[in-house]
Amino acid sequence: MIGYLLTLPLVFLYADFIVNIVCGIQYPQAANVLRLLLLGVFFVGANAFRIQFLLICGRTDIYSKLHITAASFGLPLIFILIHYYSYLGAALATIIIEAAVIITTLYIQKNT
């Protein structure tokens, strides 16, 4: 977790440099999308313990329903946002889906 918390801000700060290394050229749009996707990565990391807790407690039914629902809403959302916003839409859809998963997981844990 410490590595995760240290890595996210570093990748955010050095996104331009990282994209330059990977792409071989300056590509500011890709660096900005990388920064956006880090928010999705944050949500996944912040929710990892809660999701694992569902499995440990034997609540595989909730785990399965949560992820099937996220996929059912997420896949059309990705197609719609990509259609209107291209690569930025894919990043936004990822953030929305992961935020919905963490909010739903928090709600489930509070009410069960």
N, C-alpha and C positions, 0 to 999 in steps of 0.2 A: 504494500500500500504506500509506503514511503517513496519507493521508486516511481510509482504511478503519479503521486502528487508532485514529485520533482520533475518528472518528464513532461507532463502536460504543459506547464508554463514555459519550459525550455523550447519545446516544439513550437508553441505559439510565438515566442519571441524570434526564433530562428527559422520560421516557415519559409521566408524568402530564400535563405541560404540552402535549406533542405531541398526545396523545389529546384533551385539552380543546379544542385548536385545531381538530382534524379533526372531532370529534363535536359540538362546541359545548357540551358539558356535562362534568362530572366523571364519569368512567367507570373506576373503579379496576380492574375485571376486565379490561378491554381493555388497560390499561396493563401489567398483569401478564403478559398473553399476549404483548404486544409485547416485553416483556423476555425471555420464554422464546424467542420466535422469533429474537431476536438471537443466541442460541446456535446455531441452525440457520444463520443468516447467517455466523457465525464459521466454522463447519465448511465451508461452501461457499467462503468466501474463502481459508481455509487450504489447501483442496484444489485450488484453481483452477490453480495452477502444475503440480501433479502430473498433473492431467487433461490439460492442454494438452501436457505433456511426452509423454504417451502418443500423442497425435495427431501431434506433431512427429516422433516416432520411428517413425511408420508403424504403430503398434499399434492401428489402428482396430477390429480384431477384439476386442481386450480392452476397449476403450472402449465398444463397442456391447454386448458381453455384460454388462459392469458395469451399464450404465444400464438395459438390459432387465430384468436380475435385480432391480435396485433398484425398478423400476416394478412388477414382478410381485409382489414381496413388499410393497411400499409401499402400493399401492392397496387391497388387502384390509385392511392394517393401519390405514389411515386410516378406512375404513368402520367397522371394529370399534371403534376408539378413539373415534370420533365418537359411535357408538351409546351407549357407556358414559359418556363424559366430555364430550360436546358440543364446544364450541369449544376447550376445553382439550385434548381428545383430538386435535384436528387439529394443534395446536401440538406436542404430545408426539410424534405420528407423524412430523411433519416433522423434529424433532430426532433421533429414532431412525433415520430413513432416511438423513439426511445424515451422522450419525455412522457408520453402517454403510458408507456409500460411502467416507468418508475412511479408515476402518480397512481396508477391502478394498483400496483404492488403495495404501496404505502396504505392505500385505502383498504385493501384486502387484509393486511396485517393488523390494521387498527380495528377492524370490525369482525375479526374471527378469533 
